[in-house]
Amino acid sequence: MEFLALLELEMDFSEEDVEFAPRAQLKALLEALLEEIGALLRSYRIGQAVRQGIPIAIVGRPNAGKSTLLNALLAEERAIVSDMPGTTRDTVEERLFLGGYELRLIDTAGLREHPTDAIEAEGIRRARQKLQEAFLILYVFDATTETLPEAQASAPLLLGQAQLPPILWVGNKVDLLPTPPPPQEGVVWISAREKKGLAALEKAILAQLEKAGIGDGEVLLSHARHYESFTRAEKSIQGALNLLREDGGTELVAEELRAAQAAIGEITGEIGTEEILGHIFSRFCIGK
């Protein structure tokens, strides 16, 4: 508001060729604003997730124990569990409150290289589609048939995505092993059926969310209206900055700043002409 007031003042005294708004300071302010608004716009995806439930996809091969894990985390039978591979054909979504966050757990169809029929193939396609919106993947593998390195080696082909969210490796069915597996970095060993290791898994999930920037105390955009307003503000501020770098006219710079101010004012409260004039007269002795 201060710089816009000074630019308005320059236009009123344009015949005297006086610069009231130092251009170097104005550039520095606009660059700082662009950085701050850019951070807010980047936070929108996290803000939406916090508001609507943070999506976490539970994936893995058929019969790895994904649905059993979902039921264990929820402490109730919400997904059908069977020893028959391919029981889950579609995604199942349930909500879980953990550590102050609302999680949206997404149980998916078992992944394998060669589906047995068209329905299973469609379930795999939907499972892979859900990975695009997930903030975290719980990759469940059967510890009785796969080692961690084997699961990590086969996962890229099964997941079928170039860009993936962070993966938390979950070795399941440790109750069926002759000896418990030794602790390893990057993997949580559990028995979903016996509900063992769930506390460690929940702790690891929260650690991954914090690493992703959720819950770090930063201001987050969570409403589409705010996102749209800041997008317009960013465009106008960038336009004003470009004009300053090209020695554009004061009128054009002021017009871009007015547009940015109006967009931000939709969120913070409108700043109108009276406020700008009041700012001018509070600092300068100018006859009305």
C-alpha positions as CSV (number, residue, x, y, z in Angstrom):
1,M,0.0,0.0,0.0
2,E,2.9,2.4,0.8
3,F,4.6,2.0,-2.6
4,L,1.3,2.2,-4.4
5,A,0.6,5.5,-2.6
6,L,4.0,6.8,-3.6
7,L,3.4,5.8,-7.2
8,E,0.0,7.6,-7.2
9,L,1.8,10.6,-5.8
10,E,4.4,10.5,-8.7
11,M,1.6,10.5,-11.2
12,D,0.0,13.5,-9.6
13,F,3.4,15.4,-9.8
14,S,4.5,13.8,-13.1
15,E,5.4,17.2,-14.6
16,E,8.0,17.8,-11.9
17,D,9.8,14.5,-12.7
18,V,10.1,13.5,-9.0
19,E,10.6,9.9,-8.0
20,F,8.9,9.3,-4.7
21,A,9.0,5.4,-4.8
22,P,12.6,4.2,-4.9
23,R,12.7,1.6,-7.7
24,A,15.4,-0.6,-6.1
25,Q,13.4,-1.0,-2.9
26,L,10.2,-1.6,-4.9
27,K,11.9,-4.4,-6.9
28,A,13.2,-6.0,-3.7
29,L,9.7,-5.9,-2.1
30,L,8.1,-7.4,-5.2
31,E,10.7,-10.2,-5.4
32,A,10.1,-11.0,-1.7
33,L,6.3,-11.0,-2.3
34,L,6.7,-13.4,-5.2
35,E,8.8,-15.8,-3.1
36,E,6.2,-15.7,-0.3
37,I,3.2,-16.1,-2.5
38,G,4.9,-18.9,-4.4
39,A,5.4,-20.8,-1.2
40,L,1.8,-20.3,-0.3
41,L,0.7,-21.6,-3.7
42,R,3.0,-24.6,-3.4
43,S,1.4,-25.3,0.0
44,Y,-2.1,-25.7,-1.5
45,R,-1.8,-29.4,-2.2
46,I,-0.8,-30.1,1.4
47,G,-3.5,-27.7,2.7
48,Q,-6.1,-29.6,0.6
49,A,-4.9,-32.9,2.0
50,V,-5.0,-31.7,5.6
51,R,-8.5,-30.4,5.1
52,Q,-9.9,-33.4,3.2
53,G,-7.8,-36.2,4.7
54,I,-4.2,-37.0,3.8
55,P,-4.3,-39.8,1.2
56,I,-2.1,-42.8,2.0
57,A,-2.1,-45.7,-0.5
58,I,-1.6,-49.3,0.7
59,V,-0.2,-51.3,-2.2
60,G,1.6,-54.6,-2.8
61,R,1.3,-57.9,-4.5
62,P,-1.9,-60.0,-4.1
63,N,-2.2,-61.7,-0.7
64,A,0.5,-59.6,0.9
65,G,-1.9,-58.6,3.7
66,K,-3.0,-55.1,2.6
67,S,-6.6,-55.5,3.6
68,T,-5.6,-57.2,6.8
69,L,-3.4,-54.2,7.6
70,L,-6.2,-51.7,6.8
71,N,-8.5,-53.6,9.2
72,A,-5.7,-53.7,11.9
73,L,-5.1,-50.0,11.7
74,L,-8.8,-49.2,11.9
75,A,-9.3,-51.7,14.6
76,E,-12.4,-53.0,12.8
77,E,-13.3,-55.3,9.9
78,R,-13.8,-52.8,7.0
79,A,-12.2,-54.7,4.1
80,I,-12.9,-58.3,3.1
81,V,-10.0,-60.6,3.9
82,S,-9.4,-63.9,2.2
83,D,-6.5,-66.3,1.5
84,M,-7.5,-66.2,-2.1
85,P,-5.3,-63.8,-4.1
86,G,-7.2,-60.9,-5.8
87,T,-10.0,-60.6,-3.3
88,T,-9.7,-56.8,-3.4
89,R,-10.7,-55.8,-7.0
90,D,-11.4,-52.1,-6.4
91,T,-10.0,-49.4,-4.1
92,V,-11.4,-49.2,-0.5
93,E,-11.0,-45.9,1.3
94,E,-11.4,-45.4,5.1
95,R,-10.4,-42.6,7.4
96,L,-8.1,-42.8,10.4
97,F,-7.2,-40.2,13.0
98,L,-3.5,-40.5,13.9
99,G,-1.3,-38.0,15.8
100,G,-3.8,-35.1,15.2
101,Y,-4.1,-35.8,11.5
102,E,-7.0,-37.2,9.5
103,L,-5.6,-39.9,7.2
104,R,-7.4,-41.3,4.1
105,L,-6.2,-44.9,3.9
106,I,-6.7,-46.3,0.4
107,D,-6.6,-50.1,0.2
108,T,-5.9,-51.2,-3.4
109,A,-6.0,-54.3,-5.6
110,G,-3.0,-56.5,-5.6
111,L,-0.4,-55.7,-8.2
112,R,1.2,-58.2,-10.4
113,E,2.8,-58.2,-13.9
114,H,0.2,-60.4,-15.6
115,P,-3.5,-60.0,-14.5
116,T,-5.6,-63.1,-14.9
117,D,-8.7,-61.3,-16.3
118,A,-10.0,-57.9,-17.4
119,I,-11.5,-57.1,-13.9
120,E,-8.2,-57.6,-12.2
121,A,-6.5,-55.5,-14.8
122,E,-8.9,-52.7,-14.2
123,G,-8.3,-53.0,-10.4
124,I,-4.6,-52.7,-11.0
125,R,-5.1,-49.7,-13.2
126,R,-7.2,-48.0,-10.5
127,A,-4.6,-48.8,-7.9
128,R,-1.9,-47.2,-10.0
129,Q,-4.2,-44.2,-10.6
130,K,-4.5,-43.7,-6.8
131,L,-0.8,-43.4,-6.5
132,Q,-0.9,-40.0,-8.2
133,E,-2.9,-38.4,-5.4
134,A,-1.2,-40.2,-2.5
135,F,1.2,-38.4,-0.1
136,L,2.7,-41.7,1.1
137,I,2.8,-45.3,-0.1
138,L,2.7,-48.2,2.3
139,Y,4.3,-50.9,0.2
140,V,3.3,-54.2,1.9
141,F,5.3,-57.3,1.0
142,D,5.0,-60.9,2.3
143,A,8.1,-61.4,4.4
144,T,7.7,-65.2,4.1
145,T,8.2,-65.1,0.3
146,E,10.2,-61.9,-0.4
147,T,13.1,-60.2,1.1
148,L,13.3,-56.4,1.3
149,P,15.8,-56.1,-1.6
150,E,13.5,-58.3,-3.7
151,A,10.5,-56.2,-2.9
152,Q,12.4,-53.0,-3.7
153,A,13.6,-54.5,-7.0
154,S,10.2,-55.6,-8.3
155,A,8.2,-52.5,-7.0
156,P,9.0,-50.1,-9.9
157,L,7.5,-52.5,-12.5
158,L,4.5,-53.2,-10.3
159,L,3.8,-49.6,-9.4
160,G,4.2,-48.5,-13.0
161,Q,4.8,-44.8,-12.2
162,A,7.7,-42.6,-13.0
163,Q,7.0,-40.1,-10.3
164,L,6.1,-41.6,-7.0
165,P,5.4,-40.2,-3.5
166,P,7.7,-41.5,-0.7
167,I,7.5,-45.2,0.0
168,L,7.4,-46.8,3.5
169,W,8.3,-50.5,3.2
170,V,6.2,-52.8,5.3
171,G,7.3,-56.4,5.8
172,N,4.2,-58.4,6.8
173,K,3.6,-61.9,8.2
174,V,6.7,-61.9,10.4
175,D,4.7,-64.1,12.8
176,L,5.2,-67.0,10.3
177,L,9.0,-66.6,10.1
178,P,11.1,-69.1,12.1
179,T,13.0,-66.1,13.6
180,P,12.1,-62.4,13.8
181,P,13.9,-60.3,11.1
182,P,16.6,-58.0,12.4
183,P,15.8,-54.3,12.4
184,Q,16.6,-52.6,9.1
185,E,16.5,-48.9,8.2
186,G,13.6,-48.0,5.9
187,V,11.4,-51.0,6.7
188,V,8.8,-51.7,9.4
189,W,8.3,-55.4,10.3
190,I,4.7,-56.2,11.3
191,S,2.2,-59.0,11.6
192,A,-1.1,-57.4,10.5
193,R,-3.0,-60.6,11.5
194,E,-1.6,-60.6,15.0
195,K,-1.6,-56.8,15.2
196,K,2.1,-56.7,16.0
197,G,4.4,-53.8,15.0
198,L,1.5,-51.4,14.4
199,A,2.7,-48.8,16.9
200,A,6.1,-48.7,15.1
201,L,4.3,-48.4,11.7
202,E,2.1,-45.5,13.0
203,K,5.2,-43.7,14.3
204,A,7.0,-44.2,10.9
205,I,3.9,-42.9,9.1
206,L,3.9,-39.7,11.2
207,A,7.6,-39.2,10.6
208,Q,7.1,-39.4,6.9
209,L,4.3,-36.9,7.0
210,E,6.5,-34.5,8.9
211,K,9.3,-35.0,6.4
212,A,6.8,-34.1,3.6
213,G,6.2,-30.7,5.3
214,I,2.9,-31.5,6.9
215,G,2.5,-30.1,10.4
216,D,5.6,-27.9,10.3
217,G,3.7,-24.9,11.5
218,E,3.7,-23.1,8.2
219,V,0.6,-21.3,6.9
220,L,-1.2,-23.5,4.3
221,L,-3.7,-22.6,1.6
222,S,-6.6,-25.0,1.8
223,H,-9.4,-23.2,-0.1
224,A,-9.7,-23.0,-3.9
225,R,-10.8,-19.4,-3.6
226,H,-7.6,-18.3,-1.8
227,Y,-5.5,-20.2,-4.3
228,E,-7.2,-18.5,-7.2
229,S,-6.8,-15.0,-5.6
230,F,-3.1,-15.6,-4.9
231,T,-2.5,-16.9,-8.4
232,R,-3.9,-13.6,-9.8
233,A,-1.8,-11.6,-7.3
234,E,1.3,-13.5,-8.4
235,K,0.7,-12.8,-12.0
236,S,0.2,-9.0,-11.4
237,I,3.2,-8.7,-9.2
238,Q,5.3,-10.5,-11.8
239,G,3.9,-8.1,-14.4
240,A,4.9,-5.1,-12.3
241,L,8.4,-6.5,-11.7
242,N,8.9,-7.1,-15.4
243,L,7.8,-3.5,-16.1
244,L,10.3,-2.2,-13.5
245,R,13.1,-4.2,-15.1
246,E,12.2,-2.8,-18.5
247,D,11.8,0.8,-17.2
248,G,8.1,0.7,-17.8
249,G,5.8,3.6,-17.2
250,T,4.7,4.5,-13.7
251,E,1.0,4.2,-14.7
252,L,1.5,0.6,-15.9
253,V,3.4,-0.4,-12.8
254,A,0.7,1.1,-10.6
255,E,-2.0,-0.6,-12.5
256,E,-0.4,-4.0,-11.9
257,L,0.0,-3.3,-8.2
258,R,-3.6,-2.2,-7.9
259,A,-4.6,-5.6,-9.5
260,A,-2.4,-7.5,-7.1
261,Q,-3.7,-5.4,-4.1
262,A,-7.3,-6.2,-5.1
263,A,-6.6,-9.9,-5.4
264,I,-4.9,-10.1,-2.0
265,G,-7.6,-7.9,-0.5
266,E,-10.1,-10.5,-1.3
267,I,-8.4,-12.6,1.4
268,T,-7.1,-10.1,3.9
269,G,-9.8,-7.5,3.5
270,E,-10.2,-4.9,0.8
271,I,-7.9,-1.9,0.7
272,G,-9.7,0.8,-1.2
273,T,-8.8,4.2,-2.6
274,E,-9.6,6.0,0.7
275,E,-7.0,4.0,2.6
276,I,-4.4,4.9,-0.1
277,L,-5.3,8.6,0.0
278,G,-5.2,8.6,3.7
279,H,-1.7,7.1,3.6
280,I,-0.5,9.8,1.2
281,F,-1.9,12.7,3.3
282,S,-0.6,11.2,6.5
283,R,3.0,11.4,5.2
284,F,2.9,14.5,2.9
285,C,1.7,18.0,3.3
286,I,-0.4,18.3,0.1
287,G,-3.3,20.6,-0.5
288,K,-6.6,18.9,-1.3
